[in-house]
Amino acid sequence: MKSSNICKFTLPKDIQGIETDCFVFESNPQHMKLKNTLKKNSVILITNGKGYFNFANKSIPFKKGDLIFGFKGEIIQGQPSDDCKYMYIHFDGNRSEELFRRFDITPKNRLFEGFDGIIPLWRDSLATASEKTVDLASESILLYTFSRLFKSSTKRDNLITKLLEISENEFADPDLSVNRIADTLGYNPKYISHLFKEKMGITYSEYLRNLRIKYAVSLFDHGIDSVKNVAFLSGFTDPLYFSTIFKKCLGVSPKDYKSKNK
């Protein structure tokens, strides 16, 4: 079967520093579905489509423009869309570990979005590289990609800041959810949920619940006596559910809390 894949291998060099093993454009998404144990570190750039990667039974969603890192010895398997295409570079060497530490790239922080702009550069570098220059092309592309991670990390932090701002301003709206915020900001809700848990240490639903309960406490402290009214003002649509969550968070029911504070 005719294939449009491009695959070029570099010659082995001293393991000191950073060494690239291969520079590949993959147009057949079926190859991503194969379970594979990485013999070297890998950086994958999604050039089209979307899907999921499974690392140690943990699913990481991806889309066009996402950059995903895999680590030596890991088992990786993808679930791509039919139109998925991607490029990757395998690499190793002492400097790769230093770069991972510098940019906080870990199994819990392996996906970076917003790299659509470097797709043409990756493609052109691979297409024009010869057997004598593919090592230079792949190394330069790899290091350039690492250099772009600082901007990406700042963007991720800004996204969390924006999400917190929206939540603090709109938590009293019972329809507020991570899906609605993701739609407003133009992001995948699973990506935002994953990033929020990674950065904040709790899920977004837990954060929103705590924000609402904290506000409910302040309402009781300021003299609002009706549990029903406090529930509605805090973003809950069901007073009974509100009472259950309130007791779960504070250890006492709203009624007991009011009595204690009186």
Summary of the structure (lengths in Angstrom):
residues: 262
radius of gyration: 24.0
end to end distance: 79.3
largest distance: 81.3
contacts: 774
relative contact order: 0.10
helix: 49%
strand: 21%
